[in-house]
Amino acid sequence: MSAGDMLARANRLAAMNLYEKAGELYEQAVREHVPGAIVKYGEMLFEAGDYPAAEKVLRSAVDEGDDAAYGWLSDVLVAAERPSEAAHLMERAAGQGVPKAALRAATIWADAVGDRERAESWYKKAIDRGEPGAVNDYGVFLAEDENRLDEAERLLRVAAEEGDDLAYGNLGSIALDRGDPEAAIELLRQGITPGSSALLHLAVAEEQLGRFAAARAYFDRAVSEDIPDALVKRAQFLADQDEAEAAEADFLAAADRGEAGADYYYAAFLARYGRADEATDRFQRAIEAGSDAAYEDLALIHQSNGDTATAEKYFMASITAGWLSAVFSYADMLRGQGRLSEVAALVPLAENLGADPEEIAALRE
């Protein structure tokens, strides 16, 4: 078997999740110094979830001077909950001239570490280095701060003028958030590329304008192009259109695929149709998947079933997670039980969660 055939076969086996057989071929290819084999081997180990082995292999590739290993190694470190180490790695790579390393460092500082000041510094360095996508990504970063939306839009327009189609989609998203679906549609249509999330934003814009057939067409196209979270988004749309059977099929498919929020939104759908036991189970799954929004919903279900002790537990979990709405729902339950002094005790919690003066006054009534 030639070196090229060996690596190609290993890649095919890895794509089929036949990791053990693929690993044997990758190891042979690495021993025979097949170009690119060591990075592909590290990539496979990462995809298989074997982070220690992946790190060992990819560090060897970095030591051998393979620039392609840096990005995968940073992915391993982030997945292993060592994001600062990953960011420092990519800073070092940028210093050595590795392509796109500055942008990767910026992204890790922003999204994985949460150090926005350092992230901004590296976004600017990535732009100075002319790294592809840097202007668009910096614009998206700025758009996360509502006080810098104008600055974000200016950057995204520059990116669009430079030919970055993603920038049109991001500009359209900002227009949509501002309540201007017509402007959003004009921008989003310019940003449609295969697999683009702009299709989902277009669907939402059309829905806001009451053009439901057009919205459905965009949702269908997004699903057919396998865009992330398209199924759960279409399910929510179908539920709003009272197409319950079709909506449930999409919710189930979205949950099976692990789409973001699928269990939570499916649970809310079940609760809406009075299927409380099923909804409770799905809300519990959502919590296990990391959704703290589900606590208040569970509290309300238990309250309606007369289980106020369990409801209280979930209300407090929701409040602890930072949900202001749970304070008022809990207060309503306490009032219904005549526990007015405990309602007053919720005022400091509401203040800490950002309640406005009118909301505080309502709690004190």
DOGU-546756 format. One record per residue (C-alpha): residue number from 1; residue in three letters; x, y, z. Coordinates in Angstrom, 2 decimals, decimal comma, padded with zeros to 5 digits, always signed. Layout:
<atoms>
+-----+-----+---------+---------+---------+
:   n : res :       X :       Y :       Z :
+-----+-----+---------+---------+---------+
: NUM : ala :       X :       Y :       Z :
...
+-----+-----+---------+---------+---------+
</atoms>
This chain:
<atoms>
+-----+-----+---------+---------+---------+
:   n : res :       X :       Y :       Z :
+-----+-----+---------+---------+---------+
:   1 : met : +000,00 : +000,00 : +000,00 :
:   2 : ser : +001,41 : +003,37 : -000,99 :
:   3 : ala : +001,85 : +006,12 : +001,60 :
:   4 : gly : -000,96 : +008,14 : +000,03 :
:   5 : asp : -003,32 : +005,17 : -000,04 :
:   6 : met : -002,49 : +004,34 : +003,58 :
:   7 : leu : -003,39 : +007,83 : +004,78 :
:   8 : ala : -006,53 : +007,95 : +002,61 :
:   9 : arg : -007,72 : +004,61 : +004,00 :
:  10 : ala : -007,05 : +005,74 : +007,58 :
:  11 : asn : -009,06 : +008,90 : +006,91 :
:  12 : arg : -011,98 : +006,87 : +005,55 :
:  13 : leu : -011,96 : +004,55 : +008,57 :
:  14 : ala : -011,87 : +007,53 : +010,93 :
:  15 : ala : -014,82 : +009,11 : +009,12 :
:  16 : met : -016,73 : +005,85 : +009,75 :
:  17 : asn : -015,83 : +006,06 : +013,48 :
:  18 : leu : -013,71 : +002,91 : +013,16 :
:  19 : tyr : -011,10 : +004,52 : +015,36 :
:  20 : glu : -009,11 : +001,46 : +016,38 :
:  21 : lys : -008,47 : +000,32 : +012,80 :
:  22 : ala : -007,82 : +003,89 : +011,69 :
:  23 : gly : -005,40 : +004,39 : +014,56 :
:  24 : glu : -003,33 : +001,39 : +013,49 :
:  25 : leu : -002,94 : +002,83 : +010,01 :
:  26 : tyr : -002,20 : +006,33 : +011,28 :
:  27 : glu : +000,52 : +004,97 : +013,58 :
:  28 : gln : +002,07 : +003,11 : +010,66 :
:  29 : ala : +001,87 : +006,23 : +008,51 :
:  30 : val : +003,52 : +008,28 : +011,27 :
:  31 : arg : +006,34 : +005,73 : +011,59 :
:  32 : glu : +006,87 : +005,94 : +007,84 :
:  33 : his : +006,87 : +009,77 : +008,02 :
:  34 : val : +003,89 : +010,17 : +005,69 :
:  35 : pro : +003,30 : +013,96 : +005,37 :
:  36 : gly : +000,27 : +015,10 : +007,36 :
:  37 : ala : -000,26 : +011,75 : +009,06 :
:  38 : ile : +000,61 : +012,84 : +012,58 :
:  39 : val : -001,84 : +015,76 : +012,53 :
:  40 : lys : -004,63 : +013,59 : +011,10 :
:  41 : tyr : -003,92 : +011,03 : +013,82 :
:  42 : gly : -004,18 : +013,73 : +016,50 :
:  43 : glu : -007,38 : +015,02 : +014,90 :
:  44 : met : -008,90 : +011,54 : +015,00 :
:  45 : leu : -008,00 : +011,09 : +018,67 :
:  46 : phe : -009,58 : +014,45 : +019,43 :
:  47 : glu : -012,79 : +013,52 : +017,61 :
:  48 : ala : -012,81 : +010,20 : +019,50 :
:  49 : gly : -012,64 : +012,12 : +022,79 :
:  50 : asp : -009,24 : +010,78 : +023,84 :
:  51 : tyr : -007,81 : +014,17 : +024,78 :
:  52 : pro : -004,64 : +012,99 : +026,59 :
:  53 : ala : -003,58 : +010,86 : +023,61 :
:  54 : ala : -004,52 : +013,60 : +021,16 :
:  55 : glu : -002,48 : +016,15 : +023,10 :
:  56 : lys : +000,58 : +013,88 : +023,13 :
:  57 : val : +000,41 : +013,27 : +019,38 :
:  58 : leu : -000,27 : +016,90 : +018,46 :
:  59 : arg : +002,50 : +018,23 : +020,70 :
:  60 : ser : +004,86 : +015,91 : +018,85 :
:  61 : ala : +003,62 : +017,41 : +015,59 :
:  62 : val : +004,18 : +020,95 : +016,92 :
:  63 : asp : +007,69 : +020,00 : +018,00 :
:  64 : glu : +008,32 : +018,71 : +014,47 :
:  65 : gly : +007,30 : +022,09 : +013,09 :
:  66 : asp : +003,91 : +021,15 : +011,61 :
:  67 : asp : +001,92 : +024,40 : +011,70 :
:  68 : ala : -001,38 : +022,57 : +011,09 :
:  69 : ala : -001,10 : +020,96 : +014,52 :
:  70 : tyr : -001,52 : +024,20 : +016,47 :
:  71 : gly : -005,22 : +024,64 : +015,75 :
:  72 : trp : -006,11 : +021,07 : +016,66 :
:  73 : leu : -003,99 : +021,20 : +019,79 :
:  74 : ser : -005,79 : +024,36 : +020,85 :
:  75 : asp : -009,11 : +022,56 : +020,31 :
:  76 : val : -007,91 : +019,73 : +022,54 :
:  77 : leu : -006,88 : +022,12 : +025,30 :
:  78 : val : -010,20 : +023,98 : +025,17 :
:  79 : ala : -012,13 : +020,69 : +025,27 :
:  80 : ala : -009,97 : +019,62 : +028,23 :
:  81 : glu : -011,03 : +022,82 : +030,02 :
:  82 : arg : -007,62 : +024,46 : +029,71 :
:  83 : pro : -008,62 : +027,46 : +027,55 :
:  84 : ser : -005,99 : +029,90 : +028,84 :
:  85 : glu : -003,29 : +027,42 : +027,89 :
:  86 : ala : -004,88 : +027,10 : +024,45 :
:  87 : ala : -004,92 : +030,87 : +023,98 :
:  88 : his : -001,26 : +031,19 : +024,99 :
:  89 : leu : -000,41 : +028,39 : +022,57 :
:  90 : met : -002,01 : +030,28 : +019,69 :
:  91 : glu : -000,29 : +033,52 : +020,72 :
:  92 : arg : +003,02 : +031,66 : +020,47 :
:  93 : ala : +001,97 : +030,26 : +017,09 :
:  94 : ala : +001,12 : +033,76 : +015,88 :
:  95 : gly : +004,56 : +034,91 : +016,93 :
:  96 : gln : +006,01 : +032,18 : +014,74 :
:  97 : gly : +003,94 : +033,29 : +011,76 :
:  98 : val : +001,42 : +030,44 : +011,76 :
:  99 : pro : -001,51 : +031,42 : +009,49 :
: 100 : lys : -004,75 : +032,43 : +011,26 :
: 101 : ala : -003,16 : +031,93 : +014,67 :
: 102 : ala : -003,88 : +035,47 : +015,90 :
: 103 : leu : -007,58 : +035,13 : +015,06 :
: 104 : arg : -007,74 : +031,77 : +016,78 :
: 105 : ala : -006,11 : +033,30 : +019,88 :
: 106 : ala : -008,67 : +036,12 : +019,86 :
: 107 : thr : -011,56 : +033,68 : +019,57 :
: 108 : ile : -010,34 : +031,57 : +022,46 :
: 109 : trp : -009,79 : +034,60 : +024,70 :
: 110 : ala : -013,30 : +035,83 : +023,85 :
: 111 : asp : -015,37 : +032,67 : +023,84 :
: 112 : ala : -013,55 : +030,13 : +026,00 :
: 113 : val : -011,76 : +032,31 : +028,54 :
: 114 : gly : -014,04 : +035,36 : +028,60 :
: 115 : asp : -011,21 : +037,90 : +028,67 :
: 116 : arg : -012,69 : +040,50 : +026,31 :
: 117 : glu : -009,86 : +043,00 : +026,71 :
: 118 : arg : -007,21 : +040,51 : +025,66 :
: 119 : ala : -009,48 : +039,16 : +022,95 :
: 120 : glu : -009,92 : +042,61 : +021,44 :
: 121 : ser : -006,16 : +043,12 : +021,37 :
: 122 : trp : -005,74 : +039,90 : +019,39 :
: 123 : tyr : -008,60 : +040,65 : +017,01 :
: 124 : lys : -006,80 : +043,86 : +016,12 :
: 125 : lys : -003,54 : +041,97 : +015,62 :
: 126 : ala : -005,32 : +039,49 : +013,36 :
: 127 : ile : -006,65 : +042,37 : +011,26 :
: 128 : asp : -003,20 : +043,94 : +011,07 :
: 129 : arg : -001,84 : +040,60 : +009,89 :
: 130 : gly : -004,53 : +040,40 : +007,20 :
: 131 : glu : -005,92 : +037,11 : +008,47 :
: 132 : pro : -009,02 : +036,02 : +006,52 :
: 133 : gly : -012,27 : +036,60 : +008,39 :
: 134 : ala : -010,69 : +038,79 : +011,06 :
: 135 : val : -012,65 : +041,96 : +010,26 :
: 136 : asn : -015,96 : +040,09 : +010,27 :
: 137 : asp : -015,17 : +038,21 : +013,48 :
: 138 : tyr : -014,09 : +041,39 : +015,25 :
: 139 : gly : -017,35 : +043,00 : +014,17 :
: 140 : val : -019,33 : +040,08 : +015,60 :
: 141 : phe : -017,33 : +040,36 : +018,82 :
: 142 : leu : -018,18 : +044,07 : +019,11 :
: 143 : ala : -021,84 : +043,42 : +018,34 :
: 144 : glu : -022,07 : +041,41 : +021,57 :
: 145 : asp : -021,76 : +044,75 : +023,39 :
: 146 : glu : -024,93 : +046,79 : +022,79 :
: 147 : asn : -022,94 : +049,97 : +023,45 :
: 148 : arg : -020,68 : +049,27 : +020,47 :
: 149 : leu : -023,22 : +048,26 : +017,82 :
: 150 : asp : -022,45 : +051,25 : +015,60 :
: 151 : glu : -018,76 : +050,37 : +015,65 :
: 152 : ala : -019,62 : +046,75 : +014,93 :
: 153 : glu : -021,75 : +047,69 : +011,94 :
: 154 : arg : -018,99 : +049,85 : +010,47 :
: 155 : leu : -016,56 : +046,97 : +010,67 :
: 156 : leu : -019,01 : +044,47 : +009,24 :
: 157 : arg : -019,72 : +046,76 : +006,29 :
: 158 : val : -015,99 : +046,95 : +005,64 :
: 159 : ala : -015,83 : +043,15 : +005,76 :
: 160 : ala : -018,78 : +042,88 : +003,36 :
: 161 : glu : -017,16 : +045,33 : +000,95 :
: 162 : glu : -014,02 : +043,19 : +001,09 :
: 163 : gly : -016,05 : +040,20 : -000,07 :
: 164 : asp : -016,77 : +038,39 : +003,18 :
: 165 : asp : -020,27 : +036,96 : +002,67 :
: 166 : leu : -020,60 : +036,14 : +006,36 :
: 167 : ala : -020,58 : +039,85 : +007,12 :
: 168 : tyr : -023,86 : +040,36 : +005,25 :
: 169 : gly : -025,46 : +037,70 : +007,42 :
: 170 : asn : -024,17 : +039,34 : +010,57 :
: 171 : leu : -025,36 : +042,76 : +009,45 :
: 172 : gly : -028,74 : +041,24 : +008,76 :
: 173 : ser : -028,82 : +039,73 : +012,24 :
: 174 : ile : -028,19 : +043,16 : +013,76 :
: 175 : ala : -030,98 : +044,67 : +011,67 :
: 176 : leu : -033,28 : +041,86 : +012,79 :
: 177 : asp : -032,42 : +042,49 : +016,44 :
: 178 : arg : -033,23 : +046,16 : +015,90 :
: 179 : gly : -036,69 : +045,26 : +014,69 :
: 180 : asp : -036,17 : +045,98 : +010,99 :
: 181 : pro : -036,93 : +042,69 : +009,20 :
: 182 : glu : -037,16 : +044,34 : +005,76 :
: 183 : ala : -033,61 : +045,70 : +006,02 :
: 184 : ala : -032,50 : +042,37 : +007,47 :
: 185 : ile : -033,85 : +040,46 : +004,48 :
: 186 : glu : -032,07 : +042,73 : +002,01 :
: 187 : leu : -028,76 : +042,12 : +003,77 :
: 188 : leu : -029,25 : +038,45 : +004,53 :
: 189 : arg : -030,02 : +037,56 : +000,92 :
: 190 : gln : -026,58 : +038,85 : -000,02 :
: 191 : gly : -024,97 : +036,58 : +002,57 :
: 192 : ile : -026,46 : +033,24 : +001,56 :
: 193 : thr : -023,81 : +030,63 : +000,96 :
: 194 : pro : -024,09 : +026,83 : +001,15 :
: 195 : gly : -024,71 : +025,90 : +004,76 :
: 196 : ser : -025,16 : +029,51 : +005,84 :
: 197 : ser : -027,08 : +030,31 : +009,04 :
: 198 : ala : -028,41 : +033,35 : +007,15 :
: 199 : leu : -031,23 : +031,05 : +006,01 :
: 200 : leu : -032,50 : +030,76 : +009,57 :
: 201 : his : -032,37 : +034,52 : +010,06 :
: 202 : leu : -034,24 : +034,99 : +006,78 :
: 203 : ala : -036,90 : +032,59 : +007,98 :
: 204 : val : -037,32 : +034,57 : +011,20 :
: 205 : ala : -037,51 : +037,87 : +009,30 :
: 206 : glu : -040,18 : +036,52 : +006,96 :
: 207 : glu : -042,11 : +035,15 : +009,94 :
: 208 : gln : -042,01 : +038,56 : +011,63 :
: 209 : leu : -043,48 : +040,08 : +008,49 :
: 210 : gly : -046,29 : +037,53 : +008,50 :
: 211 : arg : -045,06 : +035,85 : +005,32 :
: 212 : phe : -045,33 : +032,35 : +006,71 :
: 213 : ala : -045,01 : +030,42 : +003,44 :
: 214 : ala : -041,70 : +032,17 : +002,70 :
: 215 : ala : -040,55 : +031,56 : +006,27 :
: 216 : arg : -041,39 : +027,85 : +005,98 :
: 217 : ala : -039,45 : +027,62 : +002,72 :
: 218 : tyr : -036,34 : +029,05 : +004,34 :
: 219 : phe : -036,66 : +026,76 : +007,36 :
: 220 : asp : -037,06 : +023,76 : +005,04 :
: 221 : arg : -034,00 : +024,79 : +003,06 :
: 222 : ala : -031,98 : +025,24 : +006,26 :
: 223 : val : -032,93 : +021,73 : +007,38 :
: 224 : ser : -032,11 : +020,25 : +003,98 :
: 225 : glu : -028,68 : +021,93 : +004,07 :
: 226 : asp : -028,07 : +020,49 : +007,55 :
: 227 : ile : -027,51 : +023,89 : +009,15 :
: 228 : pro : -026,89 : +023,60 : +012,91 :
: 229 : asp : -030,05 : +023,92 : +015,02 :
: 230 : ala : -032,29 : +024,18 : +011,95 :
: 231 : leu : -034,57 : +021,38 : +013,14 :
: 232 : val : -035,29 : +022,91 : +016,53 :
: 233 : lys : -035,87 : +026,32 : +014,94 :
: 234 : arg : -038,30 : +024,84 : +012,41 :
: 235 : ala : -040,02 : +022,92 : +015,20 :
: 236 : gln : -040,63 : +026,15 : +017,11 :
: 237 : phe : -042,02 : +027,78 : +013,97 :
: 238 : leu : -044,33 : +024,83 : +013,30 :
: 239 : ala : -045,53 : +024,86 : +016,91 :
: 240 : asp : -046,39 : +028,55 : +016,57 :
: 241 : gln : -048,35 : +027,66 : +013,44 :
: 242 : asp : -050,26 : +024,99 : +015,41 :
: 243 : glu : -048,80 : +022,22 : +013,28 :
: 244 : ala : -048,33 : +020,08 : +016,36 :
: 245 : glu : -047,60 : +016,72 : +014,75 :
: 246 : ala : -044,94 : +018,09 : +012,41 :
: 247 : ala : -043,47 : +020,21 : +015,22 :
: 248 : glu : -043,14 : +017,22 : +017,54 :
: 249 : ala : -041,40 : +015,18 : +014,86 :
: 250 : asp : -038,85 : +017,96 : +014,44 :
: 251 : phe : -038,39 : +018,39 : +018,19 :
: 252 : leu : -037,68 : +014,68 : +018,59 :
: 253 : ala : -035,23 : +014,67 : +015,68 :
: 254 : ala : -033,51 : +017,79 : +017,03 :
: 255 : ala : -033,18 : +016,23 : +020,49 :
: 256 : asp : -031,73 : +013,03 : +018,99 :
: 257 : arg : -029,15 : +015,13 : +017,19 :
: 258 : gly : -028,30 : +017,11 : +020,30 :
: 259 : glu : -029,29 : +020,46 : +018,84 :
: 260 : ala : -028,98 : +023,40 : +021,23 :
: 261 : gly : -032,08 : +023,87 : +023,38 :
: 262 : ala : -033,99 : +020,98 : +021,80 :
: 263 : asp : -034,96 : +019,29 : +025,07 :
: 264 : tyr : -036,00 : +022,58 : +026,67 :
: 265 : tyr : -038,15 : +023,75 : +023,77 :
: 266 : tyr : -039,68 : +020,30 : +023,33 :
: 267 : ala : -040,54 : +020,29 : +027,04 :
: 268 : ala : -042,20 : +023,69 : +026,71 :
: 269 : phe : -044,17 : +022,34 : +023,72 :
: 270 : leu : -045,32 : +019,32 : +025,75 :
: 271 : ala : -046,34 : +021,54 : +028,67 :
: 272 : arg : -048,34 : +023,73 : +026,29 :
: 273 : tyr : -050,36 : +020,69 : +025,23 :
: 274 : gly : -051,00 : +019,57 : +028,81 :
: 275 : arg : -048,57 : +016,64 : +028,73 :
: 276 : ala : -047,11 : +017,52 : +032,12 :
: 277 : asp : -045,40 : +014,20 : +032,94 :
: 278 : glu : -043,58 : +014,12 : +029,60 :
: 279 : ala : -042,72 : +017,79 : +029,93 :
: 280 : thr : -041,23 : +017,19 : +033,39 :
: 281 : asp : -039,00 : +014,46 : +032,02 :
: 282 : arg : -037,80 : +016,66 : +029,16 :
: 283 : phe : -037,18 : +019,64 : +031,42 :
: 284 : gln : -035,05 : +017,37 : +033,61 :
: 285 : arg : -033,08 : +016,32 : +030,53 :
: 286 : ala : -032,63 : +019,97 : +029,63 :
: 287 : ile : -031,22 : +020,67 : +033,09 :
: 288 : glu : -028,82 : +017,75 : +032,76 :
: 289 : ala : -027,72 : +019,24 : +029,43 :
: 290 : gly : -026,96 : +022,54 : +031,16 :
: 291 : ser : -030,18 : +024,55 : +030,74 :
: 292 : asp : -030,88 : +026,60 : +033,87 :
: 293 : ala : -033,96 : +028,08 : +032,15 :
: 294 : ala : -035,79 : +024,83 : +032,87 :
: 295 : tyr : -035,80 : +025,27 : +036,66 :
: 296 : glu : -038,63 : +027,82 : +036,68 :
: 297 : asp : -040,71 : +025,78 : +034,24 :
: 298 : leu : -040,37 : +022,72 : +036,47 :
: 299 : ala : -041,30 : +024,80 : +039,50 :
: 300 : leu : -044,50 : +025,96 : +037,80 :
: 301 : ile : -045,46 : +022,40 : +036,85 :
: 302 : his : -044,94 : +021,16 : +040,42 :
: 303 : gln : -046,85 : +024,17 : +041,75 :
: 304 : ser : -049,80 : +023,41 : +039,47 :
: 305 : asn : -049,73 : +019,80 : +040,72 :
: 306 : gly : -049,91 : +021,03 : +044,32 :
: 307 : asp : -046,34 : +019,99 : +045,17 :
: 308 : thr : -045,28 : +023,36 : +046,56 :
: 309 : ala : -042,23 : +022,00 : +048,41 :
: 310 : thr : -040,67 : +020,74 : +045,17 :
: 311 : ala : -041,79 : +023,89 : +043,37 :
: 312 : glu : -040,00 : +025,98 : +045,99 :
: 313 : lys : -036,79 : +024,02 : +045,46 :
: 314 : tyr : -036,86 : +024,68 : +041,72 :
: 315 : phe : -037,81 : +028,35 : +042,12 :
: 316 : met : -034,77 : +028,85 : +044,34 :
: 317 : ala : -032,54 : +026,99 : +041,86 :
: 318 : ser : -033,77 : +029,30 : +039,11 :
: 319 : ile : -033,16 : +032,41 : +041,22 :
: 320 : thr : -029,68 : +031,18 : +042,12 :
: 321 : ala : -029,01 : +030,71 : +038,41 :
: 322 : gly : -029,86 : +034,39 : +037,86 :
: 323 : trp : -033,43 : +034,31 : +036,50 :
: 324 : leu : -035,30 : +037,41 : +037,67 :
: 325 : ser : -038,63 : +036,08 : +036,39 :
: 326 : ala : -038,40 : +033,25 : +038,92 :
: 327 : val : -038,42 : +035,77 : +041,77 :
: 328 : phe : -041,85 : +037,03 : +040,71 :
: 329 : ser : -043,23 : +033,55 : +040,02 :
: 330 : tyr : -042,04 : +032,43 : +043,45 :
: 331 : ala : -043,55 : +035,56 : +045,02 :
: 332 : asp : -046,92 : +034,73 : +043,44 :
: 333 : met : -046,82 : +031,27 : +044,96 :
: 334 : leu : -045,88 : +032,63 : +048,38 :
: 335 : arg : -048,72 : +035,16 : +048,26 :
: 336 : gly : -051,15 : +032,39 : +047,44 :
: 337 : gln : -050,00 : +030,61 : +050,59 :
: 338 : gly : -050,26 : +033,74 : +052,71 :
: 339 : arg : -046,49 : +033,87 : +053,29 :
: 340 : leu : -046,26 : +037,62 : +052,79 :
: 341 : ser : -043,20 : +038,19 : +055,00 :
: 342 : glu : -041,25 : +035,81 : +052,77 :
: 343 : val : -042,27 : +037,80 : +049,71 :
: 344 : ala : -040,68 : +040,90 : +051,24 :
: 345 : ala : -037,51 : +038,91 : +051,83 :
: 346 : leu : -037,22 : +038,41 : +048,04 :
: 347 : val : -036,64 : +042,14 : +047,45 :
: 348 : pro : -032,81 : +042,00 : +047,89 :
: 349 : leu : -032,63 : +039,05 : +045,53 :
: 350 : ala : -034,63 : +040,94 : +042,91 :
: 351 : glu : -032,43 : +044,02 : +043,31 :
: 352 : asn : -029,29 : +041,93 : +042,83 :
: 353 : leu : -030,76 : +040,49 : +039,64 :
: 354 : gly : -031,44 : +043,93 : +038,16 :
: 355 : ala : -035,12 : +044,50 : +038,89 :
: 356 : asp : -036,30 : +048,03 : +038,08 :
: 357 : pro : -038,02 : +050,30 : +040,66 :
: 358 : glu : -041,53 : +049,40 : +039,47 :
: 359 : glu : -040,78 : +045,69 : +039,84 :
: 360 : ile : -039,36 : +046,23 : +043,33 :
: 361 : ala : -042,44 : +048,23 : +044,29 :
: 362 : ala : -044,68 : +045,39 : +043,08 :
: 363 : leu : -042,83 : +042,95 : +045,33 :
: 364 : arg : -043,34 : +045,25 : +048,32 :
: 365 : glu : -047,10 : +045,56 : +047,82 :
+-----+-----+---------+---------+---------+
</atoms>
